[in-house]
Amino acid sequence: MRNRLRSLSGKDSLMLWLIALPGVLYFLVFKYVPLLGNVIAFQDYSIFIGIWDSPWAGWKHFVFMFEYEEFMNILRNTLVLSFYTLFFGFPAPLLLALLLNELRQMLFKRTVQTLLYLPHFLSWIIVGGIFINLLAVDGLANRAVEALGGQPVEFVSDSRFFRSVVVLTSMWKEVGWGMIIYLAAIAGINPNLYEAAVMDGAGRWRQMVSITIPSIAPAIVTLLLLRIGNMLDTNVEQILVFLNPLVRDIGEVIDTYVYRVGLLNAQYSFTTAIGLFKSVIGLVLIVGLNHLSKRTTGQGLY
């Protein structure tokens, strides 16, 4: 690749830089420059006097964060919800891609694929409105429960079902979109491998286990590491749609807490400290697990 770049003429090289310039500027302006604002986590920041004149506070906000009982409960909620989402949500696109790959009717296959990833393009306001109506006391789900002889359940406002609702709605919305990555990886598998397997008498199940899954293992490992690295990240739009006072004790997560305390109550330094804590934990997770993955499977992000 380097030899090819060196062989380019000055005009071609300039064109490549011009093409890359919008992407480079995007990351510089919206990703790297804002990192400098993390300094307010170590200040008693005030929007009226700015970063340069705000008094230095040191580790004050980090100490308060770990001593604050409500924050530890919020951290626990975030980890539990992220674990459930990872445990149930991560394998779902892979399983769907493997099953969809076995379909031979192309029209039916494309129709199913389109219907599965279509919800990705709906906003959480729309999705939340659909499921809140479906799961309401007089909604379709409770009508089915009553038809089976049960009693109506307040799914969204009952703490026993809140996490299940969040995980299932997240899967419904994003499983089809995640499936596309695996289908693209499967499409890149050498078809000669399948032909050789057929000659050896391997059935569809054996081909899936011995060829398809090992061939897309790098994609699986990469996506898994990225998901684990974002364990403390939750979809704030989704949680805000379903969150209500009756389930706040188990539904409040770090992102919604930062929104409520940081933006609504203007505690910018404290919530920046929480965000910086999240980033450090994510970095440690992704670097550590990438190293472990490379040592055990030979696959990693870098």
N, C-alpha and C positions, 0 to 999 in steps of 0.2 A: 504493500500500500504506500509506504514511504517513497519507494522508487517511482511509483506512478505519479505521486504528487510532485516529485522533483523533476520529472520529465515534462510536466505541464509548462506551457509558455506563460509569460508574464500576464498576458491578457486572460488566459484561461484561469490562472490562479486568482486574478482579481475578481473574475466572475464568481468563483467558488466562495470567496470571502464575502462578496455582496449577497450571495444567496444565504450564507450562514449568519449574516449580520443581524437580521431580525431576531433569530433565536438566541444569539449571544447577548444582544441587548435585553431581551426579555429576562434571561436568567440574571444578568447583572443588576437590572433595575428592580425586579420584583423578588429575587431570591437572595442575592448576596448583599446588596446595599442595606436592606432591612435588617440583616444580622447585626449591624452596628447598633441598632436600637435596643438590643438585649442588655446594654449597659444600664438601662433604667431598673433592671432587676436588683442592682446593687446601690440604688439611689432611693431617696424619698421624692419620687418624681412628681412634679406639678406642671400641668399644661400651661400655666400662666407664666412660669419663669423658664421653662424649657430644659433641655437636657444639660446644657452647659452650666447652668446656674443652680440646678437642683442639688441639694445637699447629699453627700455620700453616706450610705447606710451600711455598707459592707454586706455581711451575711444575714442581716436582720430578718429579711423576708423569707429566706430559706429556713431559718430556725423556727420562725413562726409557722411556716407551712407544715413542718413535721410535728410541731407541738399542737397544732389545731386539730381537734378531734374530728370535726366534720370533714376535713380534707382526707383523713385516713379512711373514712367510710366511703368517700367519693372515689378514692384510689381503688379500694376493694371492689366497688361497683364496676369501675372501668375494666379492671382485670377480669372479673367474672364474665362480663358481657363480651369482652374481646375474645376470651377463651371459647365461649359458646359459639360465637360467630366463626372463629377459626376452625373449631372442631366439626361443626356441621356445614358451614358455608364454603370452606376450602375444597373438600372432596366433591361437592355437588357439581361444579362445572366440568371437572375431569370425568366424572361418571357419565354425565350427559353427553360429553364429546365422544366418549368411547361407544356409547349406545347409538348415538346419531351416526357415527362412522360406519356402523354395521348395516344401516339402511341402504337398500339398493335402488329404490324408486326415487330418482333425483328430484322430481317435482314435489313429492311428499316431504323429502328431506329438507329442501329449501324452504318450504312452507313452515315446517316445524321450527327450523332455525330462526326464521324471521319472527315468528310469534314469540319465541323464547327471549330474543334480545330486544324486542320492541319496548318492554317496560323500562329499559334503561333510559330511554329518552323522555320519560315522564318525570316531572318534578316531584319532590317529596310532598309538596302540598297536595297535589292531585292523588298520589298514591295513598297518603295519609287519610285524605277525605274518603277514598274508596273503602279502605279497610276499617276506618272508624264506623262507617255506616254498616258495613258487613258484620262487624263484631259488636254492634250495639245490642242493647237488651231486646229490642224489637227487630233486630237485623236478621239477615238470612242465616247466619251461623247458629243463632239461638233458636230460630224456627226449626232447624234440623235437630238441635238438641232436644227440643220439646217433642218433636215427632218421634224421637227414639225413647221418650219417656223420662227425660231428664228435666232439670230446672234451669231457667235462664241464668247465664253467667255474664258478669260485667268484665269482659276480657281485658279491655284497655285500662280500666280503673282498679283492677284486682292485682295486687302485687304478686300473686302466685302465677299469673299468666303473662305479666308485662314483658319479661325477658324473652319468653317464647314468641310473643307477638313481634318484638323487635327483630329477632333473629330470622323468623320465617318471612317477614315482609322484606327484609334485606336480601334474603336468598331469592325471593320471587322477583325482585326488581333487577338484581345484578347477575344472577346465575347464567343467563343467556349471553350476557356481554363477556363474562369470563370464559365461557365455553369457546368463544371465537379464537382465543389465543391457542387453546389446545387443538382445535381443528386445524389451525394454520400449521402447528407443529406436526400434526399427523400427516397433513398433505405433503410435507417435505420428506417423508420417509421413502426410501428407495423401494419402488414396487417390486424390484427383483427379489427382495427378501421374502415377500409374500409368495411369489411364484415358486421360489425354492422350497418354502414351507409346504405349499400345496403338493409339490412333487414328493415330499417326504411323508405325506399323509396327514399333515396337521390340519385340524379343524379350525373354525372361527375363534373358539375360545382359546385354543393353544396359540394361535397367531397373535391374539390380543395380549396374552400374558408374556409370550416369549419375544415378540417383535415390537408391537405398538408401544406398550408401557415402557420397556427399556429405552426405546428410541426417543421418547419424549421426556425421559427422566431429567435432562438438563433444564427444560422449561419448567417442570414441576418443582425442582429444587429452587430455581431462581424465584418463582412466584411465592413459594413457601417462605423463603428467607425475607422477601419484601413484606409479606403479610406479618411475619413475626416482628420485624423491625418496626412496624406500625401498631404494635399491640396496645399502646396507650392512646391511639387515635380512634375516635368513634365518629360516626356521621352525625354531626351536630344538628343538621337540618332534620334528619329522621327522628332523633331523640326529642327535639323541641316540638315536633308535630304530635308525638304520642305522650310526652311528659305531662303530668298533671299533679296537683298537690297530693292526691291519694297514693301515688306511687313514687313520690320524690325520694323517699328514704332508700329505695333500691334502684331508681331510674336516673338519679342525678349522677352524671359522669364528669370527667375533668373538663371536657370541652364546653358543656352547658354551664358548668360552674364558672369557668373563665368568662363566658359570655355574660352571665348574670352579675358576677361580682366585678369583673374588670370593666365591662362596657357600661352596664346599667348603674353600678355603684362607684365607678371611676377609681377603682383601686388598681391602677395601672402597674405599679411596681410589683405588687404581690402576685398578680396574675401573670406578669412577665416572668417572674421567678418560677412559677408553676410550668409555664411553657418551656423554659430553659431546662427544667428538670426532666420534662417529657423528652426533649430532644437528646439529652445526654443518655437517658435510659435506652432510647431507640438506637442510638449510635452504638452503645455497648452491646445490645442484643444482636444487631445485625453484623457487627465485626466479629463478636465471639462465635456466633452460630455459623457464620461463613467460614471461619477457621476450622470449626469442628466438622462442618460438612465436607470441606476439602480433604481433611485427614481421613474421614470415614468413607466417603463416596467418591471423592475425586472431583466433585462438582461444586461450583461456587459462583458468586457474583463477580469476583475479580481474582 
